[in-house]
C-alpha cells in the first residue's frame, strides 16, 4: 500500500460550524437583525467554503485513483 501526505490549502469548516450557518440562514430577517453585524455574511461564507472544499476533494480523489 502506498501512503501519500496530503497538504491542505485551508481550514475546512466543522460540522458544528456548518450547522450554525444553516441555523443563521434559516432565521427570518427580524431575528437576523438581533445577531452581530457580520453573522449572516460569515454564515454564507462558511457554507460556500464547505461546498468548494467538497468539490475540490472529489476531484483530487478522482485524480489520485486514476494513477
Secondary structure, 3 states (H helix, E strand, C coil): CCCCCCCCCCCCCCHHHHHHHHHHHHCCHHHHCCCCCCHHHHHHHHHHHHHHHHHHHHHHHHHHHHC
